[in-house]
Amino acid sequence: MKFLHITFHFEFSEQVEKILDEAGIESYVRYAMVEGKDREGKHFGNKVFPGSTTVVQAQVPDDKMEKLLEKLKDFREDKKSHRHMTVTVMPVEESVGD
């Protein structure tokens, strides 16, 4: 089991959720419209720093991780506007619940 943490601009939420669905990830948490900073600057959802960041977190079975990472990498490389997305994978030592 792995813990997946994805950050991206909020306007790509539907596309990222579609990737998760296609990879068979049935459960995840999405923090929509949070403030953040990436290589393109601050995104605080106001006139001075427009835009917002979205965070998705999920526990992913090992057998689904390779396919999912491939799809996320493809999305990131598809357009220049997707390249701000970051994906972090960490081992899960213990988990209670689904």
C-alpha positions in Angstrom: 0.0 0.0 0.0 1.2 3.5 -0.9 0.0 7.0 0.2 -0.5 9.3 -2.8 -0.4 13.1 -2.5 -1.1 15.1 -5.7 -1.2 19.0 -5.9 -2.4 20.8 -9.0 -4.4 23.9 -10.1 -8.0 23.5 -9.2 -9.3 23.9 -12.7 -7.9 20.4 -13.5 -9.9 18.6 -10.8 -12.2 16.8 -13.2 -9.3 15.4 -15.3 -7.4 14.2 -12.3 -10.5 12.6 -10.8 -11.1 10.8 -14.1 -7.5 9.5 -14.0 -8.1 8.1 -10.5 -11.4 6.5 -11.6 -9.8 4.9 -14.6 -7.0 3.5 -12.4 -9.6 1.9 -10.1 -9.0 4.2 -7.1 -12.3 4.0 -5.4 -11.6 6.2 -2.4 -9.7 9.5 -2.0 -9.8 12.8 -0.2 -9.9 16.1 -2.2 -9.1 19.4 -0.6 -10.5 21.8 -3.2 -9.5 25.5 -3.5 -6.6 25.6 -1.0 -3.9 28.3 -1.0 -0.5 27.3 -2.3 2.6 28.4 -4.1 4.3 26.6 -7.0 6.8 27.5 -9.7 4.2 29.8 -11.3 3.8 31.8 -8.1 1.3 32.1 -5.2 -2.3 31.0 -5.7 -4.4 32.4 -2.9 -7.7 32.9 -4.8 -7.6 36.7 -4.8 -7.0 39.5 -7.3 -3.3 39.8 -6.3 -2.6 36.1 -6.3 -5.3 34.5 -8.5 -6.1 30.8 -8.8 -6.2 28.1 -6.2 -4.5 24.7 -5.6 -6.2 21.4 -5.1 -4.8 18.5 -3.1 -5.9 14.9 -3.6 -4.7 12.2 -1.2 -5.4 8.4 -1.5 -4.2 5.1 -0.2 -3.3 3.1 -3.4 -2.8 -0.6 -3.5 0.7 -1.5 -4.8 -0.7 -3.3 -7.9 -2.5 -0.1 -9.1 0.3 2.3 -8.5 2.4 1.8 -11.6 -0.6 2.3 -14.0 -1.8 5.3 -12.0 1.7 7.0 -12.0 2.0 6.4 -15.7 -1.4 8.2 -16.3 -0.5 11.1 -14.0 2.9 11.5 -15.8 1.2 11.5 -19.2 -1.3 14.2 -17.9 1.6 16.3 -16.5 3.5 16.2 -19.8 0.4 16.6 -22.1 0.3 20.5 -21.8 2.5 23.2 -20.4 -0.4 24.2 -18.1 -0.3 20.8 -16.4 3.4 20.9 -15.5 2.8 22.5 -12.2 1.3 19.3 -10.9 3.3 17.4 -8.3 2.9 13.8 -7.3 4.4 12.3 -4.2 4.2 8.6 -3.2 5.1 7.4 0.3 4.9 3.9 1.9 2.1 3.2 4.2 3.4 1.5 7.4 0.0 1.0 9.0 -3.7 1.8 8.1 -6.9 1.4 10.0 -10.1 1.4 7.8 -10.4 1.5 4.1 
